[in-house]
């Protein structure tokens, strides 16, 4: 059995890793009477995704909801929730990347079909019970949303915020590595960097537990090598499998610790622009990794594998070079951000859990210098 699969099973045993999907094939997680599948309009045009949709329709008569592409917002969650509970489905499938997975997690809560989803943002209010089962079929290897309880979305105030609840999770997960092979290069990179950042932020978190040190390091090492290999050969299904499992491990890691300063920066940038989340995270990681490591040298003891026995400067330099080799385009954010607007959102109370979950606490003047390339 795949070593990463075995490691992930130590934390979660609710997933299948399948090479292909064949008509008339029976899958245990799909033994339900009334199924609805949520995906997005762009994904449904991709041949590999269409193959899964056809399978679900032909074998399980699933209804398909196609949402507009883009990051989740309150309208997507509420309208999807209304559809789910109006027809009383007993299984909701999320077929997509982190955005679709996040939407379905919250849309599967009955309360969001009858009231304002913003009531639950920032854990202001809790859900009462689960009335429907959920299945995630990720089409990207990035957020690890299948193993977190978090939904990230834009509120009615157009602020990027989060919902976390004990009841917002997936009952089942199916990994099809072939689904990620048709991804554009920039999506593969942004998703992979997001997963890597989840792992490294978890490893450096104030809430880190040494019991999860292998989870974080093995996940990081996997993505460290597999993502560059995919840039050379995007059809390498071995590396695609590694990335999906590494992404799942990343999701589990941040479930335990939450995110830190990189995600606080990324959420702020996502509130001010339409920058893809993984690109914003990459920018935050590039510029914060060195001060975080320098601020607490004990963090270096948590790093294993290719990251072991390095100084703060050397480790930061290696990570920055790795990110630079991804050739990420930051045009949507560089020289586009108003500093005062950034600070206003960065210091919102709902960002405090991320902002404080790091050993490096930059002042406003520190941020102005550290992220100098952002300001217009």
Secondary structure, DSSP 4 states (H G I P E B T S, - for coil): --HHHHHHHTT---EEEES---TT---GGG--SSEEEEEETTGGGSHHHHHHHHHHHHHH--EEEEEPSSS-BHHHHHHHHHHHHHTT-SEEEEEESHHHHHHHHHHTSGGGGTS-GGGGGGGSS------SEEEEEESSSSS-GGG-SEEEEE-TTS-EEEEE-TT---SEEEEEGGGGTTS-HHHHHHHHHHHHHHHHHHHT-TT--GGGHHHHHHHHHHHHHHHHHHHH-TT-HHHHHHHHHHHHHHHHHHHHH---HHHHHHHHHHHHS---HHHHHHHHHHHHHHHHHHH-GGGGGG--GGGTT--HHHHHHHHHHHHHTT----TTTTTTB-HHHHHHHHT-GGGHHHHTSSS----HHHHHHHTGGGB-
